[in-house]
């Protein structure tokens, strides 16, 4: 799965869904938060996920195979 550009429709949809999930969690646990904060948290979450996934993808494609025993 490639990292999506931040201004893509898919990323915006993910941020919206994330913001809604954050708002629902906050409502359930009586945490005071406004919609702008929910969206900010969702954007940070998406950015962190994309950075983590890019790092994992890089590491798995650029890691040399293990050395043979005795080398």
C-alpha positions in Angstrom: 0.0 0.0 0.0 1.7 3.2 -1.1 1.7 6.3 1.1 -1.1 8.6 0.0 -0.5 12.2 -0.7 -1.9 14.2 2.2 -4.3 16.2 -0.1 -5.8 13.1 -1.7 -9.4 12.2 -1.2 -8.5 8.9 0.5 -6.4 10.7 3.1 -9.1 13.3 3.7 -11.6 10.5 4.1 -9.3 8.7 6.6 -8.8 11.9 8.5 -12.6 12.5 8.6 -13.2 8.9 9.8 -10.5 9.3 12.4 -11.9 12.5 13.7 -15.3 11.0 14.0 -13.8 8.0 15.9 -11.9 10.3 18.2 -15.1 12.4 18.8 -17.0 9.2 19.6 -14.4 8.0 22.0 -14.3 11.4 23.8 -18.1 11.4 24.1 -18.1 7.9 25.5 -15.5 8.8 28.1 -16.7 12.4 28.9 -13.5 14.0 27.5 -14.0 17.7 26.5 -12.7 18.2 23.0 -13.9 20.3 20.1 -14.2 19.2 16.5 -11.1 21.1 15.4 -9.0 19.3 18.0 -10.5 15.9 16.8 -9.4 16.8 13.2 -6.0 17.9 14.3 -5.5 14.6 16.2 -6.7 12.6 13.2 -4.2 14.4 10.9 -1.3 13.7 13.3 -2.4 10.1 13.5 -2.5 9.7 9.7 0.8 11.4 9.3 2.4 9.2 12.0 1.0 6.0 10.4 2.2 7.0 6.9 5.7 7.7 8.3 5.8 4.4 10.2 4.5 2.5 7.2 7.0 4.1 4.9 9.8 3.2 7.3 8.7 -0.4 7.6 8.4 -0.7 3.8 11.8 0.8 3.3 13.4 -1.5 5.9 11.8 -4.6 4.5 12.9 -3.8 0.9 16.4 -2.5 1.7 17.6 -5.1 4.3 20.2 -7.4 3.0 19.5 -11.1 3.5 21.1 -12.7 6.5 24.6 -14.1 6.1 25.1 -17.8 5.7 26.4 -19.6 8.9 30.1 -19.4 9.2 30.5 -16.2 7.2 
